[in-house]
Amino acid sequence: MKRIRNFICAVLFVAAAIMPTIGKAQISLNTYYNIDWQFNIPLGNNFSNVASGWGMNYEGGYYVTPDIAVGAFLSFHTNNEYFSRRTIAINETLSMNSDQQHQMFTMPFGVLARYRLQEADFQPYVGMKLGACYAQFSNYYYIFMSDQNRWGFFMSPEIGFNYYPWANGIGFHMAIYYSFATNKCNLMSYKQDILNNIGFRLGLAF
């Protein structure tokens, strides 16, 4: 998992470095790119329900009409929650007393559609993302760790804007989103059927 995260971070940083050099050209060709920091708030998550800023989002699209774009996205996020010392059921016959650190790593990716409300320096939009979501649920307790890896369907509507204040095509992106994923977790005594989140993104637009 650490190798996957390091690879994703490397890809995003390389993209962030080269995009400014092609920003104006890409916009003139009806394309857009967003690289964002992401803040995520779980809704009713039994496994890890603490808000977190440990996430990033990368997406790009092509405007097939002046207002409608289609494209692809990849994002990842980690939510952590600490549980004070308590009795933990390891299995049906074994239990122990320990504190815990729960970690939920999610990585959705797939396709997107975006409707731009106006063509100008300030470009508000509404969008929808659909795809798959990989999730890893990890429970660290004492010197032990238990985890589960799960796949699910992912859906996320959002509203936001791209703002281009300068002539070179580099601008800013902001979005508010809701996400839903069907990943399930049944780890020790903790169960999770679906993942619901809300959050926002702040980043660069090209």
Beta strands, then each sheet from edge to edge (+ up, - down):
strand 1: 31-42
strand 2: 54-63
strand 3: 68-89
strand 4: 95-116
strand 5: 122-141
strand 6: 144-163
strand 7: 171-181
strand 8: 185-187
strand 9: 190-192
strand 10: 195-205
sheet 1: 1+ 2- 3+ 4- 5+ 6- 7+ 10- 1+
sheet 2: 8+ 9-
end
